């Protein structure tokens, strides 16, 4: 009896999983590749951390159909992106253009990485007590270390 319910549950689950797949007709493989590239490059306005290809949100499905419609109408990738940008703002792009107002967005990760590396180098240099000691100071340090009692 339990096995029968398990089979029924698995069949229902697989039917629901198949319903979420968008089917689209394209003229050729080049148009299909453009569609896939565009849906990977554009962000879902609702999910915000997923591209249009991966999002299951209803608006993502609408935008995929809109992209497909515009591809069929013969529009270029730039025209499609400009149309969606006009409607949803620059946020729809995962990679905003490299220009004056996005300069900080593009350069900040590199600056942060270099700054972090600089801090790491500075900290490791400070932790070497022998570096920069004179010969007399090294001898005194060795004597102090030799006097220290061994700990159990």
Short mmCIF file of the C-alpha atoms (twelve columns), coordinates in Angstrom:
data_MODEL
# 
_entry.id   MODEL 
# 
loop_
_atom_site.group_PDB 
_atom_site.id 
_atom_site.type_symbol 
_atom_site.label_atom_id 
_atom_site.label_alt_id 
_atom_site.label_comp_id 
_atom_site.label_asym_id 
_atom_site.label_seq_id 
_atom_site.Cartn_x 
_atom_site.Cartn_y 
_atom_site.Cartn_z 
_atom_site.pdbx_PDB_model_num 
ATOM 1   C CA . UNK A 1   0.000  0.000  0.000   1 
ATOM 2   C CA . UNK A 2   2.789  2.430  0.909   1 
ATOM 3   C CA . UNK A 3   4.608  1.618  -2.312  1 
ATOM 4   C CA . UNK A 4   1.526  2.554  -4.360  1 
ATOM 5   C CA . UNK A 5   1.298  5.993  -2.680  1 
ATOM 6   C CA . UNK A 6   5.008  6.505  -3.196  1 
ATOM 7   C CA . UNK A 7   4.659  5.789  -6.926  1 
ATOM 8   C CA . UNK A 8   1.679  8.144  -7.178  1 
ATOM 9   C CA . UNK A 9   3.560  10.893 -5.327  1 
ATOM 10  C CA . UNK A 10  6.609  10.488 -7.580  1 
ATOM 11  C CA . UNK A 11  4.460  10.635 -10.713 1 
ATOM 12  C CA . UNK A 12  2.726  13.813 -9.523  1 
ATOM 13  C CA . UNK A 13  6.046  15.386 -8.580  1 
ATOM 14  C CA . UNK A 14  7.588  14.589 -11.974 1 
ATOM 15  C CA . UNK A 15  4.535  16.038 -13.739 1 
ATOM 16  C CA . UNK A 16  4.894  19.285 -11.796 1 
ATOM 17  C CA . UNK A 17  8.609  19.462 -12.520 1 
ATOM 18  C CA . UNK A 18  7.975  19.102 -16.235 1 
ATOM 19  C CA . UNK A 19  5.378  21.872 -16.207 1 
ATOM 20  C CA . UNK A 20  7.990  24.498 -15.287 1 
ATOM 21  C CA . UNK A 21  10.013 24.001 -18.469 1 
ATOM 22  C CA . UNK A 22  9.606  26.693 -21.115 1 
ATOM 23  C CA . UNK A 23  9.480  25.421 -24.647 1 
ATOM 24  C CA . UNK A 24  10.495 27.843 -27.327 1 
ATOM 25  C CA . UNK A 25  10.759 27.558 -31.086 1 
ATOM 26  C CA . UNK A 26  13.721 29.174 -32.786 1 
ATOM 27  C CA . UNK A 27  14.550 29.616 -36.454 1 
ATOM 28  C CA . UNK A 28  18.053 28.215 -36.081 1 
ATOM 29  C CA . UNK A 29  20.749 27.314 -33.581 1 
ATOM 30  C CA . UNK A 30  22.268 30.806 -33.745 1 
ATOM 31  C CA . UNK A 31  19.010 32.352 -32.534 1 
ATOM 32  C CA . UNK A 32  18.779 29.747 -29.759 1 
ATOM 33  C CA . UNK A 33  22.354 30.583 -28.702 1 
ATOM 34  C CA . UNK A 34  21.531 34.316 -28.651 1 
ATOM 35  C CA . UNK A 35  18.442 33.620 -26.531 1 
ATOM 36  C CA . UNK A 36  20.455 31.556 -24.056 1 
ATOM 37  C CA . UNK A 37  23.200 34.186 -23.868 1 
ATOM 38  C CA . UNK A 38  20.684 36.977 -23.261 1 
ATOM 39  C CA . UNK A 39  18.792 35.080 -20.571 1 
ATOM 40  C CA . UNK A 40  22.092 34.334 -18.819 1 
ATOM 41  C CA . UNK A 41  23.203 37.969 -19.007 1 
ATOM 42  C CA . UNK A 42  19.998 39.532 -17.697 1 
ATOM 43  C CA . UNK A 43  18.839 39.444 -14.069 1 
ATOM 44  C CA . UNK A 44  15.350 38.544 -12.879 1 
ATOM 45  C CA . UNK A 45  13.737 41.690 -11.405 1 
ATOM 46  C CA . UNK A 46  11.986 39.666 -8.700  1 
ATOM 47  C CA . UNK A 47  14.661 37.146 -7.673  1 
ATOM 48  C CA . UNK A 48  17.536 39.648 -7.995  1 
ATOM 49  C CA . UNK A 49  20.232 36.992 -7.588  1 
ATOM 50  C CA . UNK A 50  19.228 34.767 -10.481 1 
ATOM 51  C CA . UNK A 51  19.441 35.258 -14.175 1 
ATOM 52  C CA . UNK A 52  16.359 34.954 -16.355 1 
ATOM 53  C CA . UNK A 53  17.344 31.468 -17.500 1 
ATOM 54  C CA . UNK A 54  17.375 30.039 -13.961 1 
ATOM 55  C CA . UNK A 55  14.473 31.931 -12.407 1 
ATOM 56  C CA . UNK A 56  11.053 30.334 -11.989 1 
ATOM 57  C CA . UNK A 57  9.339  33.639 -11.188 1 
ATOM 58  C CA . UNK A 58  6.377  34.494 -13.435 1 
ATOM 59  C CA . UNK A 59  8.002  37.769 -14.506 1 
ATOM 60  C CA . UNK A 60  11.115 35.869 -15.608 1 
ATOM 61  C CA . UNK A 61  8.925  33.685 -17.829 1 
ATOM 62  C CA . UNK A 62  7.311  36.812 -19.272 1 
ATOM 63  C CA . UNK A 63  10.716 38.350 -19.966 1 
ATOM 64  C CA . UNK A 64  11.970 35.146 -21.618 1 
ATOM 65  C CA . UNK A 65  8.921  35.202 -23.909 1 
ATOM 66  C CA . UNK A 66  9.514  38.914 -24.615 1 
ATOM 67  C CA . UNK A 67  13.138 38.220 -25.530 1 
ATOM 68  C CA . UNK A 68  12.033 35.383 -27.790 1 
ATOM 69  C CA . UNK A 69  9.437  37.643 -29.435 1 
ATOM 70  C CA . UNK A 70  11.997 40.386 -30.056 1 
ATOM 71  C CA . UNK A 71  14.511 37.887 -31.442 1 
ATOM 72  C CA . UNK A 72  11.847 36.641 -33.859 1 
ATOM 73  C CA . UNK A 73  11.193 40.264 -34.856 1 
ATOM 74  C CA . UNK A 74  14.844 40.581 -35.876 1 
ATOM 75  C CA . UNK A 75  16.082 42.916 -33.143 1 
ATOM 76  C CA . UNK A 76  19.739 42.919 -32.145 1 
ATOM 77  C CA . UNK A 77  20.991 41.963 -28.695 1 
ATOM 78  C CA . UNK A 78  21.779 45.615 -27.959 1 
ATOM 79  C CA . UNK A 79  18.249 46.689 -28.900 1 
ATOM 80  C CA . UNK A 80  16.716 44.014 -26.679 1 
ATOM 81  C CA . UNK A 81  18.930 44.936 -23.727 1 
ATOM 82  C CA . UNK A 82  18.195 48.645 -24.248 1 
ATOM 83  C CA . UNK A 83  14.452 47.939 -24.281 1 
ATOM 84  C CA . UNK A 84  14.612 45.934 -21.052 1 
ATOM 85  C CA . UNK A 85  16.938 48.485 -19.452 1 
ATOM 86  C CA . UNK A 86  14.501 51.271 -20.310 1 
ATOM 87  C CA . UNK A 87  11.714 49.307 -18.667 1 
ATOM 88  C CA . UNK A 88  13.503 47.868 -15.613 1 
ATOM 89  C CA . UNK A 89  16.579 50.070 -15.211 1 
ATOM 90  C CA . UNK A 90  20.273 49.153 -15.255 1 
ATOM 91  C CA . UNK A 91  19.650 46.684 -12.454 1 
ATOM 92  C CA . UNK A 92  18.449 44.146 -15.028 1 
ATOM 93  C CA . UNK A 93  22.045 43.741 -16.244 1 
ATOM 94  C CA . UNK A 94  24.431 41.521 -14.336 1 
ATOM 95  C CA . UNK A 95  27.379 43.409 -15.820 1 
ATOM 96  C CA . UNK A 96  26.651 47.133 -15.919 1 
ATOM 97  C CA . UNK A 97  28.603 49.178 -18.485 1 
ATOM 98  C CA . UNK A 98  32.056 50.481 -17.557 1 
ATOM 99  C CA . UNK A 99  31.442 54.215 -17.286 1 
ATOM 100 C CA . UNK A 100 31.896 57.078 -14.838 1 
ATOM 101 C CA . UNK A 101 29.013 56.311 -12.524 1 
ATOM 102 C CA . UNK A 102 29.826 52.588 -12.339 1 
ATOM 103 C CA . UNK A 103 33.583 53.051 -12.057 1 
ATOM 104 C CA . UNK A 104 33.588 52.443 -8.308  1 
ATOM 105 C CA . UNK A 105 31.516 49.290 -8.783  1 
ATOM 106 C CA . UNK A 106 34.086 47.884 -11.207 1 
ATOM 107 C CA . UNK A 107 37.254 48.984 -9.399  1 
ATOM 108 C CA . UNK A 108 36.320 48.476 -5.738  1 
ATOM 109 C CA . UNK A 109 36.881 44.677 -5.676  1 
ATOM 110 C CA . UNK A 110 40.427 45.059 -7.029  1 
ATOM 111 C CA . UNK A 111 41.220 47.907 -4.649  1 
ATOM 112 C CA . UNK A 112 39.863 45.855 -1.745  1 
ATOM 113 C CA . UNK A 113 41.946 42.852 -2.751  1 
ATOM 114 C CA . UNK A 114 45.129 44.915 -3.025  1 
ATOM 115 C CA . UNK A 115 44.399 46.665 0.274   1 
ATOM 116 C CA . UNK A 116 43.814 43.336 2.006   1 
ATOM 117 C CA . UNK A 117 47.077 41.964 0.621   1 
ATOM 118 C CA . UNK A 118 48.896 45.071 1.864   1 
ATOM 119 C CA . UNK A 119 47.452 44.686 5.353   1 
ATOM 120 C CA . UNK A 120 48.404 41.003 5.384   1 
ATOM 121 C CA . UNK A 121 51.996 41.786 4.369   1 
ATOM 122 C CA . UNK A 122 52.248 44.543 6.994   1 
ATOM 123 C CA . UNK A 123 50.947 42.251 9.739   1 
ATOM 124 C CA . UNK A 124 53.307 39.406 8.861   1 
ATOM 125 C CA . UNK A 125 56.292 41.765 8.843   1 
ATOM 126 C CA . UNK A 126 55.434 43.061 12.328  1 
ATOM 127 C CA . UNK A 127 55.323 39.588 13.812  1 
ATOM 128 C CA . UNK A 128 58.971 38.760 13.110  1 
ATOM 129 C CA . UNK A 129 60.827 39.968 16.198  1 
ATOM 130 C CA . UNK A 130 64.282 39.012 14.874  1 
ATOM 131 C CA . UNK A 131 63.999 41.182 11.805  1 
ATOM 132 C CA . UNK A 132 65.795 44.480 12.229  1 
ATOM 133 C CA . UNK A 133 67.588 43.533 15.465  1 
ATOM 134 C CA . UNK A 134 71.238 44.300 15.949  1 
ATOM 135 C CA . UNK A 135 73.721 41.525 16.739  1 
ATOM 136 C CA . UNK A 136 73.724 42.492 20.426  1 
ATOM 137 C CA . UNK A 137 69.923 42.382 20.577  1 
ATOM 138 C CA . UNK A 138 69.864 38.975 18.884  1 
ATOM 139 C CA . UNK A 139 72.388 37.634 21.407  1 
ATOM 140 C CA . UNK A 140 70.309 39.001 24.293  1 
ATOM 141 C CA . UNK A 141 67.133 37.483 22.797  1 
ATOM 142 C CA . UNK A 142 68.851 34.100 22.449  1 
ATOM 143 C CA . UNK A 143 70.010 34.293 26.062  1 
ATOM 144 C CA . UNK A 144 66.516 35.140 27.275  1 
ATOM 145 C CA . UNK A 145 65.037 32.259 25.315  1 
ATOM 146 C CA . UNK A 146 67.655 29.871 26.727  1 
ATOM 147 C CA . UNK A 147 66.896 30.976 30.325  1 
ATOM 148 C CA . UNK A 148 63.221 30.224 29.975  1 
ATOM 149 C CA . UNK A 149 62.188 27.129 31.836  1 
ATOM 150 C CA . UNK A 150 60.663 24.319 29.811  1 
ATOM 151 C CA . UNK A 151 56.935 23.952 30.353  1 
ATOM 152 C CA . UNK A 152 55.179 20.639 30.793  1 
# 
